[in-house]
Amino acid sequence: MTRGVAIDVVGTGDQLVPTPHPRDGRPRPGPRVPTPVAAGDPVVPTDNPPPSPREGDDDAPATPEAGPTAVRGVDPDEAEEFLRLFHTENPASGPVEPRIVAVREEIDRTGTYVHTHDELEFGARVAWRSSARCIGRLYWRSLHLRDRRHVTAPEEVAAECVGHLREATRRGRIRSTITIFAPDGPSGPGPRVWNEQLIRYAGYRAGGRVLGDPRYVGFTDTARSLGWLPPSPMGRFDVLPLVVTGGGEHAAAGPQVHEVPRDAVMEVDLHHPEHAWFAELGLRWHALPVISNMRLDIGGISYPAAPFNGWYMATEISARNLADADRYDMLAEVADAMALDTSSDRTLWRDRAAIELTAAVQHSFDEAGVSLADHHGESQRFLRFVEKEEAAGRHCPVDWSWIVPPISGGLTPVFHRYYDEPTDTGPMFRLDDQAKARGRGCPV
């Protein structure tokens, strides 16, 4: 989610290193190497961030962040650039010059300015449109805005995050949604949501192993150090609490922990259309991927808390969350249940297990009536998006290594072409180093 990511959530957790072609010297996709960036579905850049610290790493619970840091004033040139983009693409909004004059005067007077509702909505949608790691951008105009810029108290931020879950889930008919809280400004920082996603599962160290999601062991430890009490008995799919730092006058109080109500989280029990034994694995996954620690930058204003979602692509769950060795690592267990020969990778047991996991995810979500994309259909829709952007004369940034699905990549049309390089201009979602650290439970 999403994720990146929407349909919106897709990501591989890897990055391609271009290598020269022996004949013409043009870059060609090279070997995959780990990339140090995290989540992502806008809706979603990606659902799958890089591996979490493993047992023995320096991932002990961190102390709460220090007090708020100074926030620079808005660059009036950045504001003007955004306003011209907004008025160019929205001619009914009227002439741009009076708005530019008013905004520059406001920046001179206060160090910042306030987006109108329409500017905020447009900026969020363009940030999705420009998200190089999101395969689900065809529907960028449909992103629904929940404007919560007046909210700074941590308990209110948490309550609005729960409200986002309820409004976006819609009993499985997922709606791409963004909730935008107060921005950073000269008077102080906006609120922060520490969680990488609003819904993620805890990871517990137990007898040299991990129960639950290994990626979130550090975050789980930090939540417990802040007062969270896990359910008893602890399980593999315990929803983590929200950890929130307030904004403005609430920023110095440090992080607070807030439970996510069970009835706000829709989950899907996984079973297979052909293999009855699959249900005995006891797997499930949440329906809604909501990226919650990426910063939204619009026209010089930075919103550090802007949770957004799309909906899952099946392979995000099956070939990444449930299959990655540093996540739930289910491939061997599925292969054993299928009686596959796992003595060598040449038997392709991993590939076959990943395909059956994907079949189970698609079947289960479909049976539950939950929105879910498949990698073949979404690849076709993504190329329609690229064509529309090119026809509009717009730069269409794409990170190839995150757009190509984690299974059957060469069977999809997104594999076989070049794209515009990613940029860091214009409205955009981005993940800063402090947000990465908070997502691991170790703020700097």
N, C-alpha and C positions, 0 to 999 in steps of 0.2 A: 503498500500500500502501500501509501501505498498511495519504499519503497517510495523506498521509489519505492514508491515507487511509485496504478490504477489502472484501471484495467491493467489495471493501471499500476500494478506493482510488478515490476520485474527487475532482476539484477542477478549477476552471476558471482559477485564477490571477487571477480578477477579483472585484470586489465591486460589488454593486448599491447605488446611492444612491437611497433612497426619494424619490419626488416626489408632491406632493398631487394627488389626482384632481380635475378641474375641477368635478365635481358635488357630491361628498360630503366632500371634503377628506381622505379616507383615503389612507394611503400606497399608492403603486403602484410596481412596479419601475421604476427609472429607468435612465439610461445606465450602462454598465459603465466603471469606472475601475480602474486598477491598485491592488492591495492589497499591502501590504508584508509579508505573512506567508508562511511557508514550509511545506514539506512536512507532507505530509502525508499516508495509506492508511492512524485505527486501523483500523486495522485498518480503516480509515485515514481521518484527516481529509482528507488529500489526497495525491496523488502529485506534484502540480506546484506548486512554489513560484514566487515571483516571478522576473523575469528576472535573469540574472547580469550582473555588470559586463562591459561590452564592451571591446574593445581600445581603449586610450587612457585608460580609467578608472583610478582609483586602486585597483588590485587586486593590487599587487605582493605577493610572499610576505611574510607577517608573521613576526616573531620569536616564539618560544614564549611562552606565557602566563607572567605573573609567578606567584609562589608562591601557595598557597591563601589564600583570603580567609576572614574570620570568618563563621561560620554561626550564625544566631540560634537560640535554643531554641524548642521546640515550644510553640505556644499550646494550653493544656489545653482551652480551650473548643472549638477546632477538633477536637481529638481526641475530645472527648465527643460532638460533633455527628455525627461519622463512626460512632462506636461505636453510638450510638442507631439510626442508619440500618441498620447491619449487623445488629443484633439484631432490629430491626423486620422486615426482609426475610428473616431467617434465624431464626425462632423456636426451632428445635431447638438453637440455640447456647446456650440457657439465659438466665437473667436478666442484664440489662445492668448493674445497679448495682454488683455486686462487681467487674466488669471496669473500670468507670469509676473506682472507688476505687483499684484497683491501678495503673491507668495514671496517674492524677493523682499518686500517690505516687512512681511511677517518674520522671515529669517533674520533680517537685520535687527529686528526688535526683540526677538525671543530666542534666536539660535536654531529654531526649527519651524515647521508648519504642520498643518493638519490636512490630511487627505479628505476629500469629499467621499461619500459612500461610493459613488460611481468610479472615482479614481482608484479607490482601494480595491474594489471588485475587479476592475480592469487589470490593475497591477498584479493581483494574485493569479488571474487567468493567464496573463502573459508569462508570468514566472513558470506556470505549468507548461505552457506552450514551448518555452525555451529550455525545459529540463532535458538535457542531453541523454540521461540515463532512463528515461521513461518511454516505454513502448506504447502507452495508451493515450497519447496526446490528441487523437482525432477529436475527442469530445471536450476540448479545453474550454469552449464557450459555455459549457453546461455547469461549470463549477459553482456550487452554491456557497454564498458567503454568510457566515454568522459573525457580525461585527460586534466584538466584545472589547473594544479599545478602552472602555471605561472601567474594566475589571483589573484590579491589581492585587487584592488580598488573596493569599494562597488558598484559603478554603473556598473562595468564590471561583478561582481559576479551576480548582479540582471539580467543583460542581458543574461548571460549564463544560469541562472535558467529558464528564459523564453525560451531560445533555447532548454533546456532539455524538457520542456513541449511540444514543437512543435515536436521534434524528436521522443519522446517516444509515443506520442498519435497516430500518423499516421492514422488519420481519424477513429480511433476506433480500429485499429489492434495494440493493445498495445504491446510495446516492453520493456522488462525488461532492465532498463538502470540505470547507476550510473554516476554522474558527480563529480569528485574529484578535490577540490581546494587546494591551498597551505597548507602545514602542519604547525603545531606549530613547532618551532625550537629555538635554542639558540639565534638567532638574533631577535626573536619576535614571536607573535602569528599569526596563520593563520586567515582568515576571518571566521565570524560566520553568519549563517542565523537564525534569531530568531524564525521564524515560525515553528510550529511542522510539518506542511505539506506545500508544495508550494501552494496548493489550499485548502483554508478553508473559511468558511462563517462567516461574522461579526455577533456580538451579541450586541444589543443596549438596554439599560435600557429605558423603556417607561411606565410611570404611574404605577410603582410597578411591572411591568412584563418585559419580555425580548422579543424583536423582533429579530428573527434570531437564531443563535446557542448560547445557554447560556454558553457553555464551553469557548467561546472566547470573553466574555464581557471585561475581564481585558486586553486582547491583543488588542481588538478594541479601548479601552480607551487610551492605550499607543500609538497606531498608530495615533490616532487623536491628542494626545499631541505632537507628532513629526511632525505634519503638514498634515496628511492625511485628505482629505475631502470626506466623504461618498457621494454616489449618492443621488440625490434628486428626488423623495422621497426615503427614506431608505426602504429596503425590507428585506424579510426573507433569501434571498440567494445572498447577496452582497459579491463578492469575496474580501477577505482582501488583502491589499498590502503586498509586501515583505519588511521586516525590516532586514537590513543587516549592520553588522559592518565589516569594511575592515580589512585586515591583514597587517603585516609588518609596513611600514611607515604610512599607513592609519589607523592603529588601534586606535590611540589616538583621532581621530576626532569624535568618537561616532557613534551611529546608524543613518542610513538614510532610508527613506521610498521611495519605488519604486512601482508604479502601475503595475499590471499584465494586459497586453493587453487583451481585451475581446476575440479577435480572437485566443488567445493562450490557451483558456480554453474551452474544449469540455464538454457540459453538456447534460444530458438526462432528458427530461420531462417524468414523471412517469404516466402511465395509466395501467389499469387492463385488462386482456384478457376477463373477463366476466362482470365486474361491470363498467358501463359507468360513474357512479357518481364519481369514483375514480379520474378521471382527474380534477374534480372540486376542489379537495383538493389543487391543485396548487403546488404539490411537484416536485422537481427535484434534481439531484445530479450530481456531476462532475465525469467524466469518469476515470480520472487518479489519483491514490493515490501516492503521492511522499513524503516520509518521509525526512525531511530536517534538523532536529536538533540532529540527532544521530551522535556521533563521530565514526570514523573508525580507529581502531588501527591495524597496520601491522608491525610486526618485530621491535617494539620499537618506531616507528614513529606514531604520532597521527594526523589524518586529521579531524579537527573540523567541516568542512563543506564538506559533501559528500552526497548530495541528491540522493536518489535511489527510484526506483519504481518497482512494479510488476503490477498486475491488481487485481481488486476487487473480493472478494467472495460475493455473493448476500446478505448473512446474515449480513455481516459487515455494509451494508447500511440499510437493512430493520429492523434487530433485535437489532441493536446498535445505529447507528447514528440517525435514525428516531424514534426509540422506547424508548431509555433510558430516564428515567424521568428527568435527568439533561441535556438532549440534546433536540431533537425536540418533544419528548413526544407525539407521534401521536397515540398511541394505543387506547386511549379512543375515539378520534375523528373517527377513522376507525370503532371501535366497534359500535358507535352510528349510523354511516351511514349504517352498516350492520344490525341494529335493534337488536343487541345482548343484552341479559340481563346482565347488569354490576353491579347488586346489590351485587354480591359476587364473589370472585375469584374462587369459586368452580364451577361456570358455565363455566370456562375456556375461558372467553371472551378475555383475554389477549393473550392466545395461538392462538386462532382462528384469531385474528386481526394480530398477528405477521406473521402467515402463509400467509394471504392475502397480507400483505405488501411485503413479500418475492416473492410471485407470480407476483406482479406488477413490482418489480425491475427486476426480471429475464426476464419477457415478454418485458419490455421497453428497456432494454439493448440489448436484442436479436433483437428487431425490428430496433433499431438504428445501429446495426452492431458493437457494442462495446464489446470487450473481457470481459468476466465475467465468473467466476467459480461458481459452485453450491457445496453445502457442502457434498453431497453424492459422486460425482465424485472426488472432491478434496481429500476426505478422502481415497479413494481407491488409488489415485496417491501418497499420502503421504506414505502409507504402502509400495508401490513399492520403494520409495526413501529409507525408512528404510532398506528394504531388500538389496538394492544395497550397502548401507553403511556398513552393517554387512558383506556382502560378500567381501568387500574391506578391512575388518579388522579395520575399523575406528570407533571411539566413535561417537555415534549419539545422541547428547543432545536434550532433548524434555521437554518442560514445558507443562504437560498434560492439565492444566487449560486453556491454550491459544490455544491448538491444537484442542480440542473438540469444535465443533460448538455451538453457543449460542442457537440454537433450534434443537430439535430432536437429541441431542447428543448420546443417547443410541441406536439410529437407525443406527449410523455410526460405521464402524469397528475400528476407532481410539480410541473409548471409552473403549474397552474391553481388554486392555493389559497394561503391564508395559513398561517403556522406560528408557534409560540412563539419569542420572541426568545432568542438565545444568552445564557447567563449565565456567571459565573466563580466559581460556588460548587460545593461538593461535590468528590468525586474527579474529577480532570480531567487531560488532557494539555495542556501549554502549551509554547510556544516562546519562550524569553527572548531578549533582544537579544544576549547573549554567544554563545548557541548559533547564532543566525543568522549572526553574524560568523565563527564557527568553520566553519560550513558553507560559507562563501565562501572559506575559507582565510585569513581576516583576523581573528583573535580580537582583542577589545579588552581 
